[in-house]
Amino acid sequence: MHRRPLTFLNLSLAVTVLGSGHVAAQTMPPEEYQQLSSSIFGELVEINTTDSELGNNTTAVQAVAKRFLDAGFPPEDVHVVIPADHPTKGNLVARLRGRNTGKKAVLLLAHIDVVQALPSDWSPDIKPFTFMERDGYWYGRGTTDNKDEASIYAANLIRMKKEGFVPDRDIIVALTSDEEGGPRNGVDFLLTEHRDLIGDAAFAFNEGGGGMERNGEKVSNNVQASEKKYLSFRFEATNPGGHSSLPRKKNAIYDLSQALLALQKYDFPVRLNEVTTAYFSRSADILGGDVGDAMRRVVANPDDSAAVAVLAPEPNYNARLRTTCVATMLQGGHAQNALPQSAVATVNCRLLPDDDPEDIGNRLQALAEPFGVKVTPMGTARPSPPSPLSGEVLQAVESITREMWPGVPVLPIMSTGATDGLYLRRAGIPVYGVSGLFGDMDDARAHGKDERIEIKSYYEGQEFLYRLVKSLSGGGIA
C-alpha cells in the first residue's frame, strides 16, 4: 500500500510550517519497551513475507504469536488462522480483554506482507531482508510499509498487559496477509471465515495516515478517513484491417488514440465529501496565500472554476477534488505490414468513495463513442464508504498530537490509493489511518530502494499510538 510520503500538502508552495520543529518532552516509550518493539521489528523485517515461493507470512505471525504467549496472554486470546488452501498466508489475532462495560473493541490492523525486493536493486551494502541500523535509521523491506506499525501494535499490547492496564473495552491486534497483492487477503479472510475474532470492533486503526515532515520540521499529523475506489476500464477499437500498402483514414489505432485524447481533455466534476472538505479547510490555514485562498473558495463552492484552476495542476490536490481516469497500458496491431484489426488501452480510474462505477463507465463510453471505441469495466469496484470524522477518535488524536508536538495540526485526508481497510469499511467498521510516525515527504522509499525509517520517528510513533489507544480505552492520556 501507499504510505505517508505519497501525499498530502504540496509544501513547495509554502515554506512556513507553524514553527513545528519543537518536540515536546517525554515523547519516547520507556527503554524496556523500546527494546521490545525494536526486537519484534527486526525479527519481522528479517522474515521474507513477499507473495513468492520464498515468502511466508505464517512464519512471521507465528513468531509474533509466541511473543504474546511468552508475555502471559492466554492461548484462547492468541489465534493464528491460516487459509486451508494457502498455508503460507497466515494471520494473527491477539486480544487484550477489557472490563465488561458494553463498549465495542478497538481493532489495530497492520499487514505484514511486503512487496518484492530484489537485492540487486538495492545498494550493495544494504540487504532487503536484513534489519540494519545506520545514521539514525533502520533499513529493510517493510520498515515503512507496514512492519513498523505491526511491531508497534504488538509491543504496545504487551506493554499494557505487563503494566496491568485493564481497558474499558477489548483491544485487538490483527496482523494480516496479502494487502500488497496475492491470493488471500487476510482482512477479507478474517471477515468471511473468522468474523468472531474481529467483528465486534467499534473502529479500527490502520495504515494510510501518518506524519509529514520537511527539512526536519513537522508539518501535519494526518488521519486517513476515506480512500478512493479502484477500477480499470478496457478501451477497444476494432477494424477489418487490410494491407498496409493500402491505408485508409479509418484505423483502429487512430480511433483509439482519439478516444484517449478525449479522455485526456476531460475532467470529472469536482465533488467534496466530509473528509476532503476538512482536508482543504485545514490545509488552507497551513498554506495561506493564493493556494490557501483557492482551497477556501472551493470548499465554499466546488463549482468555482477559478479556484479549481489554481488547485488542479497539482496532482495531489486534483486527485482529492474529483474522480480521475488515466491511460496506463497500450497494445495494438499484429504485423508491421498490416492495418491494425484492433487496438486496446487500459484506463485506470480512482473513483471518489460515493461515485457510481456504472455512471463513470457511461461517462467514459460517451467520450469514446464518437470514435467507435467500446469501453468495458475490467472487474468490479469494491465499495469503501468514508469513515465518519468521529469526535471521539479525532479529539483524541488532536489532544495527544498537541501534547507530544505542540503546534502541529491534525489533517483529515482521503487516500488517492487504497488499503485493505476497505474490507472493514464495507463490513460497517470505521477505519482511521493514523500512526504518529513522521516521515520526510521528499524521501519516499516505501516499495522502493533502500527502504528505511528514522529510529526517533519510530519510537515517537510507538509512544503516540500507545497513548492514543489507551486514551480511547478508559486509560486517559498517559
ABEGO torsion letter per residue (X at the ends): XBBAAAOABBAAABABAGGAABBBBGABBBAAAAAAAAAAAAAAAABBABBBAABBAAAAAAAAAAAAAAAGBBAAABBBBBBAABAAABBBBBBBBBBBAGBBBBBBBBBABBBBBBAAABBAABBAABBBBBGGBBBEBGAAOAAAAAAAAAAAAAAAAAAGBBBABBBBBBBBBGAAEEABBAAAAAAAAAAAAAAABABBBBBGBEBBBBGGBBABBBBBABBBBBBBBBBBBBBAEEBAABBBABBAAAAAAAAAAAAAABBBBBBBBAAAAAAAAAAAAAAEEAAAAAAAAAAABAABAAAAAAAAABAAAAAAABBBBBBABBBBEABAABBBABBBBBBBBBBBAABBAAAAAAAAAAAAAAAGBBBBBBEBBBBBBBBBBBAAAAAAAAAAAAAABBGBBBBBBBBABBBAAAAAAAAGBBBBBBAGBBBBAABBABGBBGBBBBAAAAAAAAAAAAAAAAAAAGAEBX
